[in-house]
Amino acid sequence: MRAHVAKGSNTAANSVMAILATAFAFGALGGTAAAAAPVRDNVATQVAGASKTECVEQAAATQCTSSSLTVRASDATTEACLEIATYAISANEVTGAIVESGCGPVSQGAFTFEAKDLSAAALSPTIITLQAFACDAQGCAPTGGTKTVVVAATFTGIGEVSTFRANSKTTFGGCTMYFVGKGSSREAQARTTIDDRSFDSPGILATSTQKFMVICH
């Protein structure tokens, strides 16, 4: 398999790796396919994301809250995912970590995205149900607790637009898969609102198209 990435940032490179992972998964599923007409699929994706960590120094430990929001729109669905982690830092160790995470569908028209120049995006108030996990060095386990939050966000593109392109040819079980992915990304300034709490943070805007063709002999 060969892949080429052009004029990309770290974010673009990460996007390429995600696309290639999808390509491998698609290939594995097709391993038992019989001879048939070529199978083609095109996927277009738009992504807006933002994250911020806020810490407060206290006598015994530093208390931190990390929030991360990702909105992903494809041809079929639009989904918003939120993760909120609260934890303490004492003597360079993280303790008492609670992670609340979940995803929710975004209603039609509630997510706007300027795909041409990645200049802006916006998420209208959207309901997400979060599940709580208690985490330590061995991993995370659900606590059984849940809560519902309302999330909204705006994104303004800043800086230059980076582009990437990847292509591959993979042979598996008598079939050959051809893959081409391309897209662009841009840093953004984001403002996120979670219930009655709002904060500004760095963000990212990205768009990609992925084309697959599988030929079985």
N, C-alpha and C positions, 0 to 999 in steps of 0.2 A: 504494500500500500504506500502511496506517496501523497504528501500534502504540502501545500504552499500557502504561506501567510504573508500578506503584503501590507506595509504601512499601518501596523496595528499597535495598540497599546496593550498593557497587561490584561485589561478587561476584554479586549478583543480576542486576545490569545485564549483566555479562559472560555470565551464563547465558542471558539473553534474546537477546543477540547470537548466541550459538551456536545457539540454537533457530531464530532467524530464518534463519541461514545454512543450516541443514538444510532449512528450508521452501523457500528458493530452489533448492537442489539438487533437491529433490523436484519442484518446478515445472518445472525445465529438462528433467527426464527425461520429463515427461508431455507435452511439446510436440507429439508426433506422435500422441497418443492419438485414436482414433476415438470417435464418439458411443457411449456405453455407460452402464450404470447407475453411480450415484455410487460412487466408491472411498473407503473410510474406513480410517483407521489410528489407533490409540491407542498411545502409547509412554509408559511410566513409568520414571523413572530415579532412582537413589539414588547419591549421591557422597560419599565421605569423602576428604579430602586433608590432607597435612601437608608442611611443608618447613622446612629449617634450613640456615644457612650458618655454618661454624665456621672461624676463621682463627687462625693462629699466627705471631707476629712472629719472623722470623729475621734474621740479619745482612744477607744479600744481598737478600731479598725476603720478602713476606708470603705464606705458604702457606695456601690455603683449600680447603675441601671443602664443596660444596653438595649436599644430598640432598633429593629430592622424591618423595613417594609419593602415588599416586592410585588409589583403589579405586572402580570404577564397576559398578553392578548395574542391569540392565534386565530386561525380562520374559523374555528368552531366555538371557542370559549374564551372568556376573560375571567381571570381569577386574581384575587389579592391575598397575599400571605403576610402574616405579621408574627414576629417573635420578640418577646420581651424577657430579658434575663436580669434578675436581681441577685447580687452576691456581695460578699465582703472580702476585702483583701487585708490580711494581717501577716506580718513577717514574711512577705512575698508568697503567701499561700492564699488560694481562693477557697472560701468556706461558705456554707449556707446557700448554695446556688439553687435558685428556683427559676425554671424556664417555662414560660407560657407561650404556646405557639398554636397556630391554626391558619386555615385558609377559608375563604368564602367566595362565592360567585359574585361577579360584578354585573349589575343589570345593564341592559342595552342602553348606550348613550351616557353611562356614568363614567366612562374612561375615554378621554380625548388624548390624541397623540399626534404631534406634528412630525410625520415621518420623513418629509422631504429634507429638512435641514436639522432635525432633532433640536428644535428651538424651544419646545415646551411640551408639557403633558399635564394632565390634571385628573385626579380621582375624586368624584363626588362622594358624599358620605355613604359608606358601605359597612354592613354589619359582618363581623367576624367572630366566631366562637373559638376561644382559646382553651386548650387543655394544659394543665399544669404538670410539670415533671420536677422531681427532686434529683439533683445531680451531684456526683462526687467523682473522685478519681477513677472509680470503677465503671461509671456510666450514669445513665439517667433512667429513672423509673417513674411511671405515672402515679400521681397522688390521688387521682380520682376527682380532683377539683376542676371546675370549668367556670368560665365567665364570658360574657358577651360584651364586645366593645364596638364603638362606631369609629371608623377610620376615614380620613380624607387627606389629600395631599396635593400640592402643586410643585411642578418641576420647571426650572428655567435653564436651558442649555447655556453653558459657558465654555470658552476655549475653542480649540479646533476639533473638527470631526475626524476621527480615525476610522480607517476602513480595513477590512480583512477579507480574505478569500481562501477557501480550502477546496481541494478536490482529491478524490481517491478512487481506486479501482480494487475491489476485493473479490477473490474467488473462494467459494465455499460449496461443497457437496454438489458439484456439477452446475452451479449457478455463478454468475458474475454480477456484482453490484457496482454501479457507477454512481458516484455521489459528488455533487457540487454545492458548496455553501458559500455565501457571501453576505456581507452586512457592514454596519457602521455603528460607532458608539461615540458618545460625547459626555464629558463631565457636566454635572448640573448642580445648581443650588436648589435644595428642596426645603419645603416647609410642610411638616407632617402634623396632623392633629389626631390624637387618640383620646376619645371622649372629650374632656375639658382641658387636656394638656396639649400645648403646641410647642414645637421646637424647630429651629433651622439647622440644617446639616448638609454635608456634601451628598451628592447623589449621582446617578448615572442614567443615561438614556441610551437605548440600543435597539437596533432593528436587524433582522436577518431573514434570509430566504434560503431554504434547503431543498434541493431537488434530488430525488432518488430514482434510479431505474434498475430493475433486476431482470436479467435474462438467464433463463435456464435451458440447458442444452439436452 
